[in-house]
Amino acid sequence: MSTYIQRVETLVPETGYAQQAIGEALIRELKAEGSTADTIRRLHAHSTIRKRHSVLDDLLPEASQPPLLFGPSANGETPSSERRNQRYRDEAAYLFPRVAERLLAQAPSVSPSAITHVITVSCTGWYAPG
C-alpha cells in the first residue's frame, strides 16, 4: 500500500504584522539601542519573511485584549507563557476545524471517513527573527 499526501491546505490567524513592525516592537520591548538595535533591524530586514501572522493582536492600535506578548496587563503583571499558550490553544481550536472545512470543500471527492492522518505544523515562538 502506497502512502502519499493527497492535499495540502493552509490557514493562518487573521492578525498579521509586517516583519519590520515586529523588529521595531522587539527593539522597544528590549529598550535596545546602538549596535543591538541595528542587529535586530538587520536580522528582520534580511529575513525572507515579509509578514508574520499571530493569534496575538498586541501590536495593533485596536488590540482586542490586554497585552500578552509585550508589556504588563491591566493588573500590572507581565503575562506568563502559560497565559500566552492558552490564547494560542484557544485560537488553534478555532482554526483547525476551519482549515479542515476548507480542505474538504476543495476536494469534494474525498470522504471525511477516508482521511486517515492529518499533519499539522505550527510555530508558537515569538523571538524567532526568521
TIVO-2410 file (N, C-alpha, C; in nm, 3 decimals):
# residues 130
REC num residu      c1      c2      c3 atome chaine
REC   1      M   0.084  -0.118   0.000     N      A
REC   1      M   0.000   0.000   0.000    CA      A
REC   1      M   0.088   0.124   0.000     C      A
REC   2      S   0.062   0.214  -0.090     N      A
REC   2      S   0.140   0.337  -0.101    CA      A
REC   2      S   0.085   0.443  -0.006     C      A
REC   3      T   0.178   0.523   0.039     N      A
REC   3      T   0.141   0.636   0.123    CA      A
REC   3      T   0.174   0.763   0.047     C      A
REC   4      Y   0.084   0.857   0.048     N      A
REC   4      Y   0.109   0.984  -0.019    CA      A
REC   4      Y   0.025   1.094   0.044     C      A
REC   5      I   0.066   1.215   0.020     N      A
REC   5      I  -0.010   1.330   0.067    CA      A
REC   5      I  -0.109   1.366  -0.042     C      A
REC   6      Q  -0.237   1.360  -0.008     N      A
REC   6      Q  -0.341   1.387  -0.106    CA      A
REC   6      Q  -0.365   1.535  -0.127     C      A
REC   7      R  -0.360   1.611  -0.020     N      A
REC   7      R  -0.394   1.752  -0.025    CA      A
REC   7      R  -0.312   1.829   0.077     C      A
REC   8      V  -0.288   1.955   0.046     N      A
REC   8      V  -0.225   2.047   0.140    CA      A
REC   8      V  -0.315   2.169   0.149     C      A
REC   9      E  -0.344   2.211   0.268     N      A
REC   9      E  -0.425   2.331   0.290    CA      A
REC   9      E  -0.362   2.409   0.403     C      A
REC  10      T  -0.368   2.540   0.394     N      A
REC  10      T  -0.310   2.625   0.498    CA      A
REC  10      T  -0.413   2.725   0.547     C      A
REC  11      L  -0.392   2.770   0.668     N      A
REC  11      L  -0.474   2.875   0.726    CA      A
REC  11      L  -0.391   2.942   0.834     C      A
REC  12      V  -0.392   3.072   0.836     N      A
REC  12      V  -0.316   3.148   0.936    CA      A
REC  12      V  -0.412   3.236   1.015     C      A
REC  13      P  -0.372   3.277   1.135     N      A
REC  13      P  -0.457   3.370   1.211    CA      A
REC  13      P  -0.480   3.499   1.133     C      A
REC  14      E  -0.589   3.567   1.161     N      A
REC  14      E  -0.623   3.690   1.090    CA      A
REC  14      E  -0.522   3.802   1.114     C      A
REC  15      T  -0.468   3.811   1.235     N      A
REC  15      T  -0.377   3.919   1.267    CA      A
REC  15      T  -0.242   3.895   1.201     C      A
REC  16      G  -0.193   3.996   1.131     N      A
REC  16      G  -0.063   3.985   1.067    CA      A
REC  16      G   0.016   4.113   1.086     C      A
REC  17      Y   0.147   4.098   1.092     N      A
REC  17      Y   0.236   4.212   1.111    CA      A
REC  17      Y   0.346   4.209   1.006     C      A
REC  18      A   0.383   4.325   0.959     N      A
REC  18      A   0.499   4.334   0.872    CA      A
REC  18      A   0.623   4.296   0.954     C      A
REC  19      Q   0.716   4.229   0.890     N      A
REC  19      Q   0.839   4.187   0.958    CA      A
REC  19      Q   0.907   4.304   1.027     C      A
REC  20      Q   0.911   4.419   0.961     N      A
REC  20      Q   0.976   4.536   1.018    CA      A
REC  20      Q   0.906   4.581   1.147     C      A
REC  21      A   0.774   4.572   1.152     N      A
REC  21      A   0.700   4.612   1.272    CA      A
REC  21      A   0.735   4.521   1.390     C      A
REC  22      I   0.755   4.394   1.363     N      A
REC  22      I   0.793   4.301   1.471    CA      A
REC  22      I   0.932   4.337   1.523     C      A
REC  23      G   1.024   4.368   1.433     N      A
REC  23      G   1.158   4.408   1.476    CA      A
REC  23      G   1.156   4.533   1.561     C      A
REC  24      E   1.078   4.631   1.519     N      A
REC  24      E   1.070   4.756   1.595    CA      A
REC  24      E   1.004   4.733   1.732     C      A
REC  25      A   0.905   4.646   1.738     N      A
REC  25      A   0.843   4.614   1.867    CA      A
REC  25      A   0.943   4.546   1.960     C      A
REC  26      L   1.024   4.458   1.905     N      A
REC  26      L   1.126   4.390   1.985    CA      A
REC  26      L   1.228   4.492   2.038     C      A
REC  27      I   1.267   4.584   1.954     N      A
REC  27      I   1.362   4.689   1.997    CA      A
REC  27      I   1.301   4.771   2.111     C      A
REC  28      R   1.174   4.808   2.096     N      A
REC  28      R   1.108   4.884   2.203    CA      A
REC  28      R   1.101   4.804   2.332     C      A
REC  29      E   1.061   4.678   2.322     N      A
REC  29      E   1.046   4.594   2.441    CA      A
REC  29      E   1.179   4.574   2.513     C      A
REC  30      L   1.284   4.551   2.437     N      A
REC  30      L   1.417   4.528   2.496    CA      A
REC  30      L   1.488   4.659   2.532     C      A
REC  31      K   1.427   4.770   2.490     N      A
REC  31      K   1.492   4.901   2.507    CA      A
REC  31      K   1.632   4.898   2.445     C      A
REC  32      A   1.639   4.832   2.330     N      A
REC  32      A   1.767   4.815   2.260    CA      A
REC  32      A   1.810   4.946   2.195     C      A
REC  33      E   1.938   4.969   2.199     N      A
REC  33      E   1.996   5.089   2.138    CA      A
REC  33      E   2.122   5.050   2.062     C      A
REC  34      G   2.173   5.145   1.983     N      A
REC  34      G   2.301   5.128   1.918    CA      A
REC  34      G   2.313   5.001   1.836     C      A
REC  35      S   2.423   4.929   1.859     N      A
REC  35      S   2.451   4.811   1.776    CA      A
REC  35      S   2.350   4.699   1.799     C      A
REC  36      T   2.293   4.690   1.919     N      A
REC  36      T   2.192   4.586   1.943    CA      A
REC  36      T   2.068   4.614   1.859     C      A
REC  37      A   2.022   4.738   1.858     N      A
REC  37      A   1.907   4.775   1.776    CA      A
REC  37      A   1.938   4.756   1.628     C      A
REC  38      D   2.058   4.792   1.588     N      A
REC  38      D   2.099   4.775   1.448    CA      A
REC  38      D   2.098   4.628   1.408     C      A
REC  39      T   2.146   4.541   1.497     N      A
REC  39      T   2.149   4.397   1.469    CA      A
REC  39      T   2.007   4.342   1.455     C      A
REC  40      I   1.917   4.383   1.543     N      A
REC  40      I   1.778   4.338   1.534    CA      A
REC  40      I   1.717   4.383   1.402     C      A
REC  41      R   1.741   4.507   1.364     N      A
REC  41      R   1.687   4.558   1.237    CA      A
REC  41      R   1.744   4.480   1.118     C      A
REC  42      R   1.874   4.452   1.122     N      A
REC  42      R   1.936   4.376   1.012    CA      A
REC  42      R   1.878   4.234   1.003     C      A
REC  43      L   1.863   4.169   1.117     N      A
REC  43      L   1.806   4.034   1.118    CA      A
REC  43      L   1.667   4.033   1.056     C      A
REC  44      H   1.586   4.128   1.094     N      A
REC  44      H   1.450   4.133   1.043    CA      A
REC  44      H   1.445   4.179   0.897     C      A
REC  45      A   1.534   4.268   0.857     N      A
REC  45      A   1.535   4.317   0.719    CA      A
REC  45      A   1.584   4.212   0.621     C      A
REC  46      H   1.674   4.123   0.665     N      A
REC  46      H   1.732   4.024   0.575    CA      A
REC  46      H   1.663   3.888   0.581     C      A
REC  47      S   1.559   3.879   0.658     N      A
REC  47      S   1.480   3.757   0.661    CA      A
REC  47      S   1.401   3.748   0.531     C      A
REC  48      T   1.369   3.629   0.490     N      A
REC  48      T   1.282   3.615   0.373    CA      A
REC  48      T   1.135   3.624   0.413     C      A
REC  49      I   1.111   3.638   0.541     N      A
REC  49      I   0.974   3.655   0.591    CA      A
REC  49      I   0.936   3.802   0.576     C      A
REC  50      R   0.823   3.829   0.516     N      A
REC  50      R   0.777   3.967   0.499    CA      A
REC  50      R   0.661   3.999   0.593     C      A
REC  51      K   0.584   3.897   0.628     N      A
REC  51      K   0.469   3.917   0.716    CA      A
REC  51      K   0.458   3.798   0.810     C      A
REC  52      R   0.429   3.828   0.936     N      A
REC  52      R   0.410   3.724   1.037    CA      A
REC  52      R   0.266   3.729   1.085     C      A
REC  53      H   0.207   3.613   1.098     N      A
REC  53      H   0.071   3.603   1.150    CA      A
REC  53      H   0.078   3.559   1.295     C      A
REC  54      S  -0.018   3.606   1.374     N      A
REC  54      S  -0.016   3.576   1.516    CA      A
REC  54      S  -0.157   3.570   1.572     C      A
REC  55      V  -0.174   3.489   1.674     N      A
REC  55      V  -0.301   3.490   1.746    CA      A
REC  55      V  -0.307   3.608   1.841     C      A
REC  56      L  -0.196   3.678   1.859     N      A
REC  56      L  -0.190   3.795   1.946    CA      A
REC  56      L  -0.201   3.922   1.863     C      A
REC  57      D  -0.288   4.012   1.905     N      A
REC  57      D  -0.302   4.137   1.832    CA      A
REC  57      D  -0.246   4.255   1.912     C      A
REC  58      D  -0.154   4.226   2.001     N      A
REC  58      D  -0.096   4.326   2.092    CA      A
REC  58      D  -0.042   4.451   2.022     C      A
REC  59      L   0.014   4.435   1.904     N      A
REC  59      L   0.080   4.547   1.838    CA      A
REC  59      L  -0.016   4.635   1.758     C      A
REC  60      L  -0.141   4.594   1.748     N      A
REC  60      L  -0.240   4.673   1.675    CA      A
REC  60      L  -0.297   4.781   1.766     C      A
REC  61      P  -0.321   4.902   1.712     N      A
REC  61      P  -0.380   5.008   1.794    CA      A
REC  61      P  -0.516   4.968   1.852     C      A
REC  62      E  -0.589   4.885   1.779     N      A
REC  62      E  -0.722   4.842   1.823    CA      A
REC  62      E  -0.720   4.703   1.887     C      A
REC  63      A  -0.613   4.669   1.956     N      A
REC  63      A  -0.598   4.537   2.019    CA      A
REC  63      A  -0.724   4.501   2.097     C      A
REC  64      S  -0.766   4.375   2.081     N      A
REC  64      S  -0.892   4.331   2.141    CA      A
REC  64      S  -0.880   4.288   2.286     C      A
REC  65      Q  -0.759   4.259   2.331     N      A
REC  65      Q  -0.739   4.209   2.467    CA      A
REC  65      Q  -0.617   4.275   2.528     C      A
REC  66      P  -0.603   4.265   2.661     N      A
REC  66      P  -0.481   4.317   2.723    CA      A
REC  66      P  -0.358   4.251   2.664     C      A
REC  67      P  -0.243   4.318   2.664     N      A
REC  67      P  -0.122   4.264   2.601    CA      A
REC  67      P  -0.081   4.129   2.658     C      A
REC  68      L  -0.045   4.039   2.568     N      A
REC  68      L   0.006   3.909   2.609    CA      A
REC  68      L   0.150   3.888   2.566     C      A
REC  69      L   0.196   3.964   2.469     N      A
REC  69      L   0.331   3.943   2.420    CA      A
REC  69      L   0.430   4.034   2.492     C      A
REC  70      F   0.407   4.162   2.486     N      A
REC  70      F   0.495   4.260   2.549    CA      A
REC  70      F   0.416   4.341   2.651     C      A
REC  71      G   0.484   4.381   2.754     N      A
REC  71      G   0.426   4.476   2.848    CA      A
REC  71      G   0.330   4.415   2.947     C      A
REC  72      P   0.302   4.491   3.051     N      A
REC  72      P   0.214   4.442   3.156    CA      A
REC  72      P   0.067   4.445   3.115     C      A
REC  73      S  -0.011   4.357   3.175     N      A
REC  73      S  -0.154   4.356   3.152    CA      A
REC  73      S  -0.219   4.461   3.240     C      A
REC  74      A  -0.350   4.466   3.240     N      A
REC  74      A  -0.423   4.568   3.315    CA      A
REC  74      A  -0.390   4.565   3.464     C      A
REC  75      N  -0.358   4.447   3.516     N      A
REC  75      N  -0.327   4.438   3.660    CA      A
REC  75      N  -0.179   4.465   3.689     C      A
REC  76      G  -0.102   4.504   3.587     N      A
REC  76      G   0.038   4.539   3.608    CA      A
REC  76      G   0.135   4.424   3.599     C      A
REC  77      E   0.086   4.303   3.583     N      A
REC  77      E   0.174   4.186   3.574    CA      A
REC  77      E   0.207   4.155   3.429     C      A
REC  78      T   0.329   4.110   3.407     N      A
REC  78      T   0.365   4.064   3.273    CA      A
REC  78      T   0.301   3.928   3.252     C      A
REC  79      P   0.229   3.909   3.142     N      A
REC  79      P   0.161   3.781   3.119    CA      A
REC  79      P   0.260   3.665   3.113     C      A
REC  80      S   0.220   3.554   3.167     N      A
REC  80      S   0.305   3.435   3.169    CA      A
REC  80      S   0.299   3.361   3.035     C      A
REC  81      S   0.396   3.276   3.012     N      A
REC  81      S   0.394   3.191   2.893    CA      A
REC  81      S   0.270   3.103   2.894     C      A
REC  82      E   0.228   3.062   3.012     N      A
REC  82      E   0.107   2.980   3.023    CA      A
REC  82      E  -0.015   3.054   2.967     C      A
REC  83      R  -0.029   3.183   3.002     N      A
REC  83      R  -0.142   3.261   2.951    CA      A
REC  83      R  -0.131   3.279   2.800     C      A
REC  84      R  -0.010   3.303   2.751     N      A
REC  84      R   0.008   3.318   2.606    CA      A
REC  84      R  -0.027   3.187   2.535     C      A
REC  85      N   0.020   3.078   2.589     N      A
REC  85      N  -0.007   2.948   2.527    CA      A
REC  85      N  -0.155   2.913   2.533     C      A
REC  86      Q  -0.225   2.954   2.638     N      A
REC  86      Q  -0.369   2.930   2.645    CA      A
REC  86      Q  -0.440   3.005   2.534     C      A
REC  87      R  -0.398   3.128   2.509     N      A
REC  87      R  -0.457   3.205   2.399    CA      A
REC  87      R  -0.431   3.133   2.266     C      A
REC  88      Y  -0.310   3.081   2.249     N      A
REC  88      Y  -0.275   3.005   2.129    CA      A
REC  88      Y  -0.366   2.883   2.116     C      A
REC  89      R  -0.381   2.807   2.224     N      A
REC  89      R  -0.466   2.687   2.219    CA      A
REC  89      R  -0.610   2.724   2.183     C      A
REC  90      D  -0.661   2.833   2.241     N      A
REC  90      D  -0.798   2.875   2.210    CA      A
REC  90      D  -0.813   2.908   2.062     C      A
REC  91      E  -0.717   2.984   2.009     N      A
REC  91      E  -0.723   3.022   1.868    CA      A
REC  91      E  -0.702   2.902   1.776     C      A
REC  92      A  -0.613   2.812   1.815     N      A
REC  92      A  -0.589   2.692   1.734    CA      A
REC  92      A  -0.716   2.607   1.726     C      A
REC  93      A  -0.787   2.596   1.836     N      A
REC  93      A  -0.912   2.520   1.837    CA      A
REC  93      A  -1.015   2.581   1.743     C      A
REC  94      Y  -1.007   2.712   1.721     N      A
REC  94      Y  -1.094   2.780   1.626    CA      A
REC  94      Y  -1.047   2.754   1.482     C      A
REC  95      L  -0.916   2.760   1.458     N      A
REC  95      L  -0.863   2.749   1.322    CA      A
REC  95      L  -0.867   2.607   1.266     C      A
REC  96      F  -0.840   2.507   1.348     N      A
REC  96      F  -0.829   2.369   1.297    CA      A
REC  96      F  -0.955   2.322   1.224     C      A
REC  97      P  -1.075   2.338   1.279     N      A
REC  97      P  -1.193   2.294   1.203    CA      A
REC  97      P  -1.213   2.372   1.074     C      A
REC  98      R  -1.176   2.500   1.073     N      A
REC  98      R  -1.193   2.580   0.952    CA      A
REC  98      R  -1.101   2.535   0.839     C      A
REC  99      V  -0.980   2.500   0.872     N      A
REC  99      V  -0.891   2.452   0.767    CA      A
REC  99      V  -0.938   2.315   0.716     C      A
REC 100      A  -0.992   2.235   0.804     N      A
REC 100      A  -1.047   2.105   0.760    CA      A
REC 100      A  -1.167   2.127   0.667     C      A
REC 101      E  -1.254   2.221   0.703     N      A
REC 101      E  -1.369   2.252   0.618    CA      A
REC 101      E  -1.324   2.302   0.480     C      A
REC 102      R  -1.223   2.387   0.478     N      A
REC 102      R  -1.171   2.438   0.350    CA      A
REC 102      R  -1.115   2.325   0.266     C      A
REC 103      L  -1.040   2.237   0.330     N      A
REC 103      L  -0.981   2.125   0.258    CA      A
REC 103      L  -1.089   2.037   0.197     C      A
REC 104      L  -1.189   2.003   0.276     N      A
REC 104      L  -1.295   1.916   0.226    CA      A
REC 104      L  -1.378   1.985   0.117     C      A
REC 105      A  -1.397   2.116   0.128     N      A
REC 105      A  -1.471   2.189   0.026    CA      A
REC 105      A  -1.397   2.189  -0.108     C      A
REC 106      Q  -1.265   2.186  -0.102     N      A
REC 106      Q  -1.185   2.187  -0.225    CA      A
REC 106      Q  -1.162   2.047  -0.281     C      A
REC 107      A  -1.201   1.947  -0.206     N      A
REC 107      A  -1.183   1.808  -0.251    CA      A
REC 107      A  -1.314   1.732  -0.229     C      A
REC 108      P  -1.418   1.766  -0.304     N      A
REC 108      P  -1.548   1.703  -0.280    CA      A
REC 108      P  -1.549   1.552  -0.301     C      A
REC 109      S  -1.452   1.500  -0.374     N      A
REC 109      S  -1.448   1.356  -0.396    CA      A
REC 109      S  -1.387   1.280  -0.277     C      A
REC 110      V  -1.333   1.354  -0.181     N      A
REC 110      V  -1.273   1.289  -0.064    CA      A
REC 110      V  -1.375   1.286   0.049     C      A
REC 111      S  -1.403   1.167   0.094     N      A
REC 111      S  -1.494   1.149   0.207    CA      A
REC 111      S  -1.417   1.171   0.337     C      A
REC 112      P  -1.474   1.241   0.432     N      A
REC 112      P  -1.404   1.259   0.561    CA      A
REC 112      P  -1.360   1.127   0.623     C      A
REC 113      S  -1.438   1.022   0.603     N      A
REC 113      S  -1.402   0.892   0.661    CA      A
REC 113      S  -1.281   0.828   0.592     C      A
REC 114      A  -1.245   0.879   0.473     N      A
REC 114      A  -1.128   0.825   0.402    CA      A
REC 114      A  -0.997   0.886   0.452     C      A
REC 115      I  -1.007   0.992   0.531     N      A
REC 115      I  -0.886   1.057   0.583    CA      A
REC 115      I  -0.834   0.978   0.702     C      A
REC 116      T  -0.711   0.933   0.692     N      A
REC 116      T  -0.653   0.850   0.798    CA      A
REC 116      T  -0.552   0.925   0.884     C      A
REC 117      H  -0.489   1.028   0.827     N      A
REC 117      H  -0.388   1.103   0.902    CA      A
REC 117      H  -0.397   1.251   0.867     C      A
REC 118      V  -0.368   1.334   0.963     N      A
REC 118      V  -0.362   1.478   0.942    CA      A
REC 118      V  -0.229   1.526   1.000     C      A
REC 119      I  -0.156   1.601   0.922     N      A
REC 119      I  -0.028   1.656   0.968    CA      A
REC 119      I  -0.048   1.805   0.989     C      A
REC 120      T  -0.011   1.854   1.106     N      A
REC 120      T  -0.021   1.997   1.133    CA      A
REC 120      T   0.117   2.053   1.165     C      A
REC 121      V   0.138   2.175   1.126     N      A
REC 121      V   0.264   2.243   1.152    CA      A
REC 121      V   0.230   2.379   1.209     C      A
REC 122      S   0.299   2.415   1.314     N      A
REC 122      S   0.271   2.543   1.378    CA      A
REC 122      S   0.397   2.594   1.445     C      A
REC 123      C   0.400   2.723   1.470     N      A
REC 123      C   0.511   2.784   1.541    CA      A
REC 123      C   0.454   2.876   1.647     C      A
REC 124      T   0.495   2.858   1.770     N      A
REC 124      T   0.447   2.944   1.877    CA      A
REC 124      T   0.555   3.038   1.925     C      A
REC 125      G   0.671   3.036   1.860     N      A
REC 125      G   0.782   3.119   1.907    CA      A
REC 125      G   0.761   3.266   1.875     C      A
REC 126      W   0.806   3.352   1.963     N      A
REC 126      W   0.789   3.495   1.936    CA      A
REC 126      W   0.920   3.569   1.926     C      A
REC 127      Y   1.033   3.505   1.944     N      A
REC 127      Y   1.161   3.572   1.928    CA      A
REC 127      Y   1.240   3.518   1.809     C      A
REC 128      A   1.173   3.448   1.718     N      A
REC 128      A   1.241   3.392   1.603    CA      A
REC 128      A   1.245   3.496   1.491     C      A
REC 129      P   1.360   3.553   1.461     N      A
REC 129      P   1.365   3.658   1.360    CA      A
REC 129      P   1.344   3.610   1.218     C      A
REC 130      G   1.346   3.485   1.192     N      A
REC 130      G   1.316   3.441   1.058    CA      A
REC 130      G   1.415   3.346   1.003     C      A
***
